[in-house]
Amino acid sequence: MPSDPPLDDEASLQGLIEERLEELSEEIGDEDELSEAVSEFFDDLADANYDGLMDHMDNTLEDRRETIDGFRDRLYDTWKEPIDLFEAYTIFCQELGQRYSHDRREAAMADEDLVQLALVKLHGRACLLSREILTLIKNGFADAAHARWRSIHEVAVVAEFIRQSGQETAKRFLLHKTIDDYYHASAIRDHQDDLDVEPITDEEFEEIKSLREKLLDQFGQSYDGTWGWAAHELDSGRFRELQEKAGLEHHRPYYVYASKANIHSGAMGTFDQLNTVRNSPVQGTVAGPSNYGFTLPATHTARALSLCTMSLIMHRPNEEYIVQKLTSDKFLRDIEKAFPKVRTEIQERDEEMWDEYLQERLAEIEENLDEFMDDLEDFTPPFVEIDTDDFDVHVGGKGSQDEDS
């Protein structure tokens, strides 16, 4: 974003700061007064810099939004077929869930069917997540879309596990919100003096605590865990076992990948991004939207949404819903073909463009070979070297390498 600091064209902000600090140190002998003057100087500079940013803000935002609008249009032109299929599928699943819920509501209420209540709630959340992921894809954020897939995958696992396990598990699931409320309230109370939140009173906290204790008396201490509502069906009490019992353990490699690469801030997420072309001759850090990387989050999301929808409609199925399941399968097959097809087209196009660029560059080098060789002798690229003997990391650039490196 452009700024308008009070500087001459020839000056730099850093240069002005250094010059003024030197002047202040010469003018003011008292250390406390100098510290106060320096602080006031920095505040004035920050005010001027911020005012300059605000003066240009409307133009900056207009330019950025115009650029983003153009990017979105080009992205959609490229991915139109798979995106349209994906969006149509989210509508199909949402409308199917709504129709099923309406058709089965009275029977479920008469039977006090807690499984259906839980599945309807979970399916609604899955539909919401799929729309969020669609929005991220349309705007070029593949890694964020895959992070949200991790959430919808958990919903799919929970829905199928509850459908298979029955009424007791559904009851425990629905009541488990009190356990989550207790730990959330505890965390808030630990830090509420430092947070801009309405404090939780002792009376409110004691009420939540009392409800939690009653549930633990009823279901046992194992109910207290994150997946405690399923503890009576599990040996380990871990989500991985939930995946296995729901028949979705084959998704675990991608679940772990989404955690490490798309959610957490470790090395994998820093260096391994879906929105960059793998094995490209040119690699960089993408700090904005990209036209690449949607196959994994889109196809995985469509599959998870399908699982949530099928868990719901297969709870009390009839012949119509069997037909709808087969229709859903056809949707999925087309989605899982359409996204890889466009990805391959982009890869082929980029490889062709890169080959053309290299040919042009090589022709330029041949015409100016002597000049190119002189420049090459003076150039040492930056490098990152990892010594696998002691796992030291060495970073260097021009003039920093040993002669035999």
C-alpha positions, 0 to 999 in steps of 0.5 A: 500500500503506498504511503506519504511520509514527510520525506524528500524524493532523495531521502529514505525513511531509514535515512531520516530516522538515523539523521534525526536520532543523531541530532537528538543525541547531540541536542539532549544530554539527559538520558530520560529526556532523550528517551522521551524525545525519541519516543515522541519522534517515532510516534510522530513518524507513525502518525504521518505514515498512517495518515499517508496510508489513509489518504491513499486507502480508497485508491489502493483498495479500488486497485486491489479489488479490480485486480482480484475481480479480474483474477476471479473471472480468469480462474472461473473461466479455467475451472468452470466445468468442475466448479459448476459441478461442485456447486451443483452437487452442494445444492443437490445435497442440501436440498436432499437433506432438507427433503429427507428431514421434512419427510421423516420429522414426524416419525423421528419425533414419535420414536424419539429418534436421537440419531436422526436429530444428530444426523440432521444437525451434522448434515446441516453443518456439512452443507455449510462447510461445503459452501465455505470451501466452494467460496475459498476455491472460487477465490483461489485459496486452495490450502484454506479450502483443504483446511476446511475439508479437515473439518467436514471430514470430521463431521462425516466421521462423526455422522457415520459413527453415530449412524452405526452406533445408535441411540445411546451414542447419539444421546451422549453426543448431543449432551456432550456440549456441556463438557465442551462448555465447561472447558471453554468457560474455564479457559475464559475465566483463566484469562478474562481479566486480560480479554475484552469479554464479558466475565463469567460469574461464579454463579454461571460457572458453578452451574456449568460445573454442576451439569458436567459433574452430573454427566460424569456421574452418569457416563463415567470419567471417560466421558470428559475427553474430547471424544468422550461421547464415544468412549463407551464404543472405543478402546483408545478414546482417540479420533483415529479409532473413530475413523476406523470404526466409521470405515474412513481410516483410508482418509487419514494420510490426507487428514494428517497432511491437512493438519500439518500443511494447511492448519498448523504452523510447522515446516510442512505448512511453510514449504509445502503448499497446494497452491504452487505447481509441483516440480516447477522450475520456478518456486516461490512463496505464494502470499495471495490467491492462486489458480492452482491446487483445487483438486484435492480439497474439492474432490475430498469435500465432495466425498465428505459431503456425500458421506454425510448426506448418505449417513442421513438418508440411509438412516430411514431409507426408502426406494426414492432415497436409494435412487438419490444415492445412486444419483449422488454417486454419478455426481461424484464420479464426474467431479472426481474426473473434472478437477484432475482434467483441468489440473492436467491442462494447466500443467501442460500449458505451463510446461509449454510456456516455460519451454518457450521462455527457455528457448527465448532466453537461450537465444538471447544468451547465445547472442550475448554470450560474452556478457552473460559469462562475465555476469555469471562469474560475479554471481553466487546465488543464495543457498540453504544447506543442511548438514545431515551429519549434525543437522546444522543449517547454513544460509549464504549468498555472494561471497559466503561459500567456501572455495570447494562448496 
